[in-house]
Amino acid sequence: MFKTRLASGVVLVALALVLILMGGDVLLASLFLISLTGMYELYRVFQVEKNAVGITGYLAAALFYAHLKYAFLPDSMALVMGVLICLMSVYVFSYPKYRTEQILASFFGVFYVAVMLSCIYQTRMLARGSYIVWLIFLCSWGCDTCAYCVGVLFGKHKMSPKLSPKKSVEGAFGGVIGSMLLTLLYGFIFRDAMQIATRELFLLSAISGTGALISMVGDLAASAVKRNYEIKDYGTLIPGHGGILDRFDSVIFTAPVVYYLAAYWIT
């Protein structure tokens, strides 16, 4: 299992490297496909992955990604209200075929998966975004690795004993600090290429620390849904890791954090 997980992890990192370096339409299209897969995994939990409720969610995601490319919507609230109106239309005109929670799950999936993951692309499109975008992974996967190491060595106090008994407060602290240190190292290496001042370098580290803290919420949130519905993994697409949501649960939360903080503080 460890070898399988390690091999899958290496492949994921390599794919992320290639797609983010390419950027542009290739990255946008790839994130759209990843989002559809993640939405399918989530919708399967609520049994809407192949019916009108799920299809409405997929179409909403497609509309949003098309808007990122062509900017034809007046604002983001138009999408929010439009998706809600369409889903409620499906609900009332097919009543009582679908339950209320299925409608809410479809609406939730569009924003939880598709919109939040799109922030990887939006970060990549910022000025200096080709460098800043890597903070998303430094403060999600980096935090996960550092938290695990520190937790194994020093973990004593449970962070969320009922939801994730193996996670510790010490591990969480180590994950945040580790992400910040990794970002400082990354920033020093690419400082000249990014053309950033010392102040901005420490701002990048602070962004990673914030993202790392939020990434743990994303990880636990995905676990909470699985526990509520008594499933082990969202899927089997990634050997040793599970599905898209099992591997990208923390990235989903860190991507918007890094995007908005970097857009406000750095660019």
C-alpha positions as a Markdown table, in Angstrom:
| # | Residue | x | y | z |
|---|---|---|---|---|
| 1 | Met | 0.0 | 0.0 | 0.0 |
| 2 | Phe | 2.8 | 2.4 | 0.9 |
| 3 | Lys | 4.6 | 1.8 | -2.5 |
| 4 | Thr | 1.3 | 2.3 | -4.4 |
| 5 | Arg | 0.5 | 5.5 | -2.5 |
| 6 | Leu | 4.0 | 6.8 | -3.0 |
| 7 | Ala | 4.0 | 6.0 | -6.8 |
| 8 | Ser | 0.6 | 7.7 | -7.1 |
| 9 | Gly | 1.8 | 10.7 | -5.2 |
| 10 | Val | 4.8 | 11.1 | -7.5 |
| 11 | Val | 2.6 | 10.9 | -10.6 |
| 12 | Leu | 0.2 | 13.5 | -9.1 |
| 13 | Val | 3.1 | 15.9 | -8.4 |
| 14 | Ala | 4.5 | 15.4 | -11.9 |
| 15 | Leu | 1.0 | 16.0 | -13.5 |
| 16 | Ala | 0.5 | 19.1 | -11.3 |
| 17 | Leu | 4.0 | 20.4 | -12.4 |
| 18 | Val | 3.3 | 19.9 | -16.1 |
| 19 | Leu | -0.3 | 21.4 | -16.0 |
| 20 | Ile | 0.6 | 24.4 | -13.9 |
| 21 | Leu | 3.7 | 25.2 | -15.9 |
| 22 | Met | 1.6 | 25.1 | -19.1 |
| 23 | Gly | -1.1 | 27.2 | -17.6 |
| 24 | Gly | -3.7 | 28.9 | -19.8 |
| 25 | Asp | -6.4 | 26.8 | -21.5 |
| 26 | Val | -4.7 | 23.5 | -20.7 |
| 27 | Leu | -4.8 | 24.2 | -17.0 |
| 28 | Leu | -8.4 | 25.5 | -17.2 |
| 29 | Ala | -9.6 | 22.5 | -19.1 |
| 30 | Ser | -7.8 | 20.1 | -16.8 |
| 31 | Leu | -9.3 | 21.7 | -13.7 |
| 32 | Phe | -12.8 | 21.5 | -15.3 |
| 33 | Leu | -12.4 | 17.7 | -15.9 |
| 34 | Ile | -11.0 | 17.3 | -12.3 |
| 35 | Ser | -14.0 | 19.3 | -11.0 |
| 36 | Leu | -16.5 | 17.2 | -12.9 |
| 37 | Thr | -14.9 | 14.0 | -11.5 |
| 38 | Gly | -14.9 | 15.4 | -7.9 |
| 39 | Met | -18.5 | 16.5 | -8.3 |
| 40 | Tyr | -19.5 | 13.1 | -9.6 |
| 41 | Glu | -17.8 | 11.5 | -6.5 |
| 42 | Leu | -19.7 | 13.9 | -4.2 |
| 43 | Tyr | -23.0 | 13.5 | -6.0 |
| 44 | Arg | -22.7 | 9.7 | -5.8 |
| 45 | Val | -22.8 | 10.0 | -2.0 |
| 46 | Phe | -26.2 | 11.8 | -2.3 |
| 47 | Gln | -27.4 | 9.5 | -5.2 |
| 48 | Val | -27.7 | 12.4 | -7.8 |
| 49 | Glu | -24.7 | 11.6 | -9.9 |
| 50 | Lys | -26.7 | 10.5 | -13.0 |
| 51 | Asn | -30.0 | 12.3 | -12.8 |
| 52 | Ala | -31.4 | 15.7 | -13.6 |
| 53 | Val | -30.2 | 17.2 | -10.3 |
| 54 | Gly | -26.6 | 16.1 | -10.9 |
| 55 | Ile | -26.7 | 17.1 | -14.6 |
| 56 | Thr | -27.8 | 20.6 | -13.6 |
| 57 | Gly | -24.8 | 20.8 | -11.3 |
| 58 | Tyr | -22.4 | 19.7 | -14.1 |
| 59 | Leu | -23.9 | 22.2 | -16.5 |
| 60 | Ala | -23.5 | 25.0 | -13.9 |
| 61 | Ala | -19.8 | 24.0 | -13.5 |
| 62 | Ala | -19.4 | 24.1 | -17.3 |
| 63 | Leu | -21.0 | 27.5 | -17.4 |
| 64 | Phe | -18.7 | 28.8 | -14.7 |
| 65 | Tyr | -15.5 | 27.6 | -16.4 |
| 66 | Ala | -16.7 | 29.0 | -19.7 |
| 67 | His | -17.2 | 32.3 | -17.9 |
| 68 | Leu | -13.6 | 32.2 | -16.6 |
| 69 | Lys | -12.5 | 32.0 | -20.2 |
| 70 | Tyr | -14.9 | 34.4 | -21.9 |
| 71 | Ala | -16.2 | 36.6 | -19.0 |
| 72 | Phe | -19.9 | 36.7 | -20.2 |
| 73 | Leu | -21.6 | 36.8 | -16.9 |
| 74 | Pro | -22.4 | 40.2 | -15.3 |
| 75 | Asp | -21.0 | 39.0 | -11.9 |
| 76 | Ser | -20.6 | 35.9 | -9.7 |
| 77 | Met | -24.0 | 36.4 | -8.0 |
| 78 | Ala | -25.7 | 35.9 | -11.3 |
| 79 | Leu | -24.3 | 32.3 | -11.4 |
| 80 | Val | -25.3 | 31.7 | -7.7 |
| 81 | Met | -28.9 | 32.8 | -8.3 |
| 82 | Gly | -29.2 | 31.1 | -11.7 |
| 83 | Val | -28.0 | 27.7 | -10.4 |
| 84 | Leu | -30.4 | 27.9 | -7.4 |
| 85 | Ile | -33.3 | 28.9 | -9.6 |
| 86 | Cys | -32.6 | 26.0 | -12.1 |
| 87 | Leu | -32.2 | 23.5 | -9.3 |
| 88 | Met | -35.4 | 24.6 | -7.6 |
| 89 | Ser | -37.2 | 24.3 | -11.0 |
| 90 | Val | -36.0 | 20.7 | -11.3 |
| 91 | Tyr | -37.2 | 20.1 | -7.7 |
| 92 | Val | -40.7 | 21.5 | -8.1 |
| 93 | Phe | -41.5 | 20.2 | -11.6 |
| 94 | Ser | -40.4 | 16.7 | -10.7 |
| 95 | Tyr | -41.8 | 16.7 | -7.2 |
| 96 | Pro | -41.7 | 14.4 | -5.2 |
| 97 | Lys | -38.9 | 12.6 | -7.1 |
| 98 | Tyr | -36.0 | 14.3 | -5.3 |
| 99 | Arg | -35.4 | 15.1 | -1.7 |
| 100 | Thr | -34.5 | 18.6 | -0.4 |
| 101 | Glu | -31.0 | 17.5 | 0.7 |
| 102 | Gln | -30.3 | 16.2 | -2.9 |
| 103 | Ile | -31.0 | 19.7 | -4.3 |
| 104 | Leu | -28.8 | 21.2 | -1.6 |
| 105 | Ala | -26.1 | 18.7 | -2.3 |
| 106 | Ser | -26.0 | 19.6 | -6.0 |
| 107 | Phe | -25.9 | 23.3 | -5.3 |
| 108 | Phe | -23.2 | 22.8 | -2.7 |
| 109 | Gly | -21.1 | 20.6 | -5.1 |
| 110 | Val | -20.9 | 23.3 | -7.7 |
| 111 | Phe | -19.2 | 25.8 | -5.4 |
| 112 | Tyr | -17.4 | 23.4 | -3.0 |
| 113 | Val | -15.7 | 21.5 | -5.9 |
| 114 | Ala | -15.8 | 23.4 | -9.2 |
| 115 | Val | -15.6 | 27.0 | -8.1 |
| 116 | Met | -13.1 | 26.6 | -5.3 |
| 117 | Leu | -10.8 | 24.4 | -7.4 |
| 118 | Ser | -10.9 | 27.0 | -10.2 |
| 119 | Cys | -8.9 | 29.3 | -7.9 |
| 120 | Ile | -5.8 | 27.3 | -8.9 |
| 121 | Tyr | -6.3 | 28.7 | -12.4 |
| 122 | Gln | -7.2 | 32.1 | -11.2 |
| 123 | Thr | -4.1 | 32.2 | -9.0 |
| 124 | Arg | -2.0 | 31.1 | -12.0 |
| 125 | Met | -3.3 | 34.0 | -14.0 |
| 126 | Leu | -2.2 | 36.6 | -11.5 |
| 127 | Ala | 0.9 | 38.7 | -12.0 |
| 128 | Arg | 3.7 | 36.4 | -10.8 |
| 129 | Gly | 1.0 | 33.8 | -10.6 |
| 130 | Ser | 3.3 | 31.1 | -12.2 |
| 131 | Tyr | 5.3 | 31.2 | -8.9 |
| 132 | Ile | 2.5 | 32.1 | -6.4 |
| 133 | Val | 0.3 | 29.2 | -7.5 |
| 134 | Trp | 2.7 | 26.7 | -5.9 |
| 135 | Leu | 1.8 | 28.1 | -2.5 |
| 136 | Ile | -1.5 | 26.3 | -2.8 |
| 137 | Phe | 0.3 | 23.0 | -2.7 |
| 138 | Leu | 3.0 | 24.0 | -0.3 |
| 139 | Cys | 0.3 | 24.9 | 2.3 |
| 140 | Ser | -1.9 | 21.8 | 1.6 |
| 141 | Trp | 0.3 | 18.8 | 0.7 |
| 142 | Gly | 3.2 | 20.4 | 2.5 |
| 143 | Cys | 1.2 | 20.9 | 5.7 |
| 144 | Asp | -0.1 | 17.4 | 5.5 |
| 145 | Thr | 3.4 | 16.0 | 5.3 |
| 146 | Cys | 4.8 | 18.2 | 8.1 |
| 147 | Ala | 1.8 | 17.6 | 10.3 |
| 148 | Tyr | 2.2 | 13.8 | 9.9 |
| 149 | Cys | 5.9 | 13.9 | 10.8 |
| 150 | Val | 5.5 | 16.2 | 13.8 |
| 151 | Gly | 2.4 | 14.3 | 15.0 |
| 152 | Val | 4.1 | 10.9 | 14.9 |
| 153 | Leu | 7.1 | 12.3 | 16.8 |
| 154 | Phe | 5.5 | 14.6 | 19.3 |
| 155 | Gly | 1.7 | 14.3 | 19.1 |
| 156 | Lys | -0.1 | 13.9 | 22.4 |
| 157 | His | -3.2 | 16.1 | 22.4 |
| 158 | Lys | -6.0 | 15.1 | 20.0 |
| 159 | Met | -7.2 | 17.9 | 17.7 |
| 160 | Ser | -10.6 | 16.3 | 16.8 |
| 161 | Pro | -10.8 | 12.9 | 18.6 |
| 162 | Lys | -14.2 | 11.9 | 17.3 |
| 163 | Leu | -13.7 | 12.9 | 13.7 |
| 164 | Ser | -10.0 | 12.1 | 13.2 |
| 165 | Pro | -8.4 | 10.4 | 16.2 |
| 166 | Lys | -4.9 | 10.3 | 14.7 |
| 167 | Lys | -4.6 | 14.1 | 14.2 |
| 168 | Ser | -2.9 | 16.0 | 17.0 |
| 169 | Val | -2.6 | 19.7 | 18.1 |
| 170 | Glu | 1.2 | 19.3 | 17.9 |
| 171 | Gly | 0.9 | 17.9 | 14.4 |
| 172 | Ala | -1.3 | 20.8 | 13.3 |
| 173 | Phe | 1.2 | 23.3 | 14.7 |
| 174 | Gly | 4.0 | 21.5 | 13.0 |
| 175 | Gly | 2.1 | 21.6 | 9.7 |
| 176 | Val | 1.5 | 25.3 | 9.8 |
| 177 | Ile | 5.1 | 26.1 | 10.8 |
| 178 | Gly | 6.4 | 23.6 | 8.2 |
| 179 | Ser | 4.4 | 25.2 | 5.4 |
| 180 | Met | 5.6 | 28.7 | 6.3 |
| 181 | Leu | 9.3 | 27.5 | 6.4 |
| 182 | Leu | 8.9 | 25.7 | 3.1 |
| 183 | Thr | 7.4 | 28.9 | 1.6 |
| 184 | Leu | 10.3 | 30.9 | 2.9 |
| 185 | Leu | 12.8 | 28.5 | 1.3 |
| 186 | Tyr | 10.8 | 28.5 | -1.9 |
| 187 | Gly | 10.7 | 32.3 | -1.9 |
| 188 | Phe | 14.4 | 32.7 | -1.3 |
| 189 | Ile | 15.2 | 30.3 | -4.2 |
| 190 | Phe | 12.9 | 32.1 | -6.7 |
| 191 | Arg | 13.2 | 35.6 | -5.1 |
| 192 | Asp | 14.9 | 37.1 | -8.1 |
| 193 | Ala | 12.6 | 35.5 | -10.6 |
| 194 | Met | 9.5 | 36.7 | -8.8 |
| 195 | Gln | 11.1 | 40.2 | -8.2 |
| 196 | Ile | 9.8 | 40.4 | -4.6 |
| 197 | Ala | 11.0 | 42.4 | -1.7 |
| 198 | Thr | 11.8 | 41.0 | 1.7 |
| 199 | Arg | 8.4 | 42.2 | 3.0 |
| 200 | Glu | 6.6 | 40.4 | 0.3 |
| 201 | Leu | 8.6 | 37.2 | 1.0 |
| 202 | Phe | 7.3 | 37.2 | 4.6 |
| 203 | Leu | 3.8 | 38.0 | 3.3 |
| 204 | Leu | 4.0 | 34.9 | 1.1 |
| 205 | Ser | 5.0 | 32.9 | 4.2 |
| 206 | Ala | 2.0 | 34.3 | 6.2 |
| 207 | Ile | -0.3 | 33.4 | 3.3 |
| 208 | Ser | 1.0 | 29.8 | 3.4 |
| 209 | Gly | 0.5 | 29.7 | 7.2 |
| 210 | Thr | -3.1 | 30.9 | 6.8 |
| 211 | Gly | -3.7 | 28.4 | 4.0 |
| 212 | Ala | -2.2 | 25.6 | 6.0 |
| 213 | Leu | -4.5 | 26.3 | 8.9 |
| 214 | Ile | -7.5 | 26.3 | 6.6 |
| 215 | Ser | -6.3 | 23.2 | 4.8 |
| 216 | Met | -6.9 | 21.2 | 7.9 |
| 217 | Val | -10.5 | 22.3 | 8.0 |
| 218 | Gly | -10.8 | 21.1 | 4.4 |
| 219 | Asp | -9.3 | 17.8 | 5.2 |
| 220 | Leu | -11.6 | 17.3 | 8.3 |
| 221 | Ala | -14.7 | 18.6 | 6.4 |
| 222 | Ala | -14.2 | 15.9 | 3.7 |
| 223 | Ser | -13.8 | 13.3 | 6.5 |
| 224 | Ala | -16.9 | 14.5 | 8.2 |
| 225 | Val | -19.0 | 13.9 | 5.1 |
| 226 | Lys | -17.6 | 10.4 | 4.7 |
| 227 | Arg | -18.3 | 9.6 | 8.3 |
| 228 | Asn | -21.9 | 10.9 | 8.1 |
| 229 | Tyr | -22.5 | 8.6 | 5.1 |
| 230 | Glu | -20.3 | 5.8 | 6.3 |
| 231 | Ile | -18.0 | 5.6 | 3.3 |
| 232 | Lys | -14.2 | 5.0 | 3.4 |
| 233 | Asp | -13.2 | 6.9 | 0.2 |
| 234 | Tyr | -15.0 | 9.0 | -2.3 |
| 235 | Gly | -13.6 | 6.9 | -5.2 |
| 236 | Thr | -10.8 | 4.7 | -6.5 |
| 237 | Leu | -9.4 | 6.8 | -9.3 |
| 238 | Ile | -6.0 | 7.4 | -7.5 |
| 239 | Pro | -4.5 | 4.2 | -6.3 |
| 240 | Gly | -3.5 | 4.4 | -2.6 |
| 241 | His | -5.3 | 7.7 | -2.2 |
| 242 | Gly | -8.9 | 7.2 | -3.2 |
| 243 | Gly | -10.8 | 9.6 | -5.3 |
| 244 | Ile | -10.3 | 13.2 | -6.4 |
| 245 | Leu | -11.9 | 14.5 | -3.2 |
| 246 | Asp | -9.8 | 12.3 | -1.0 |
| 247 | Arg | -6.6 | 13.8 | -2.5 |
| 248 | Phe | -7.7 | 17.3 | -3.2 |
| 249 | Asp | -9.8 | 17.9 | 0.0 |
| 250 | Ser | -7.3 | 20.3 | 1.5 |
| 251 | Val | -6.4 | 21.9 | -1.9 |
| 252 | Ile | -10.1 | 22.8 | -2.4 |
| 253 | Phe | -9.8 | 25.1 | 0.7 |
| 254 | Thr | -6.3 | 26.4 | 0.3 |
| 255 | Ala | -6.8 | 27.5 | -3.4 |
| 256 | Pro | -9.3 | 30.3 | -2.7 |
| 257 | Val | -7.4 | 31.4 | 0.5 |
| 258 | Val | -4.1 | 31.8 | -1.5 |
| 259 | Tyr | -5.8 | 33.4 | -4.5 |
| 260 | Tyr | -7.6 | 36.1 | -2.6 |
| 261 | Leu | -4.8 | 36.9 | -0.1 |
| 262 | Ala | -2.2 | 37.0 | -2.9 |
| 263 | Ala | -4.4 | 39.1 | -5.1 |
| 264 | Tyr | -4.9 | 41.6 | -2.2 |
| 265 | Trp | -1.4 | 41.5 | -0.6 |
| 266 | Ile | 1.1 | 40.7 | -3.4 |
| 267 | Thr | -0.2 | 41.6 | -6.8 |
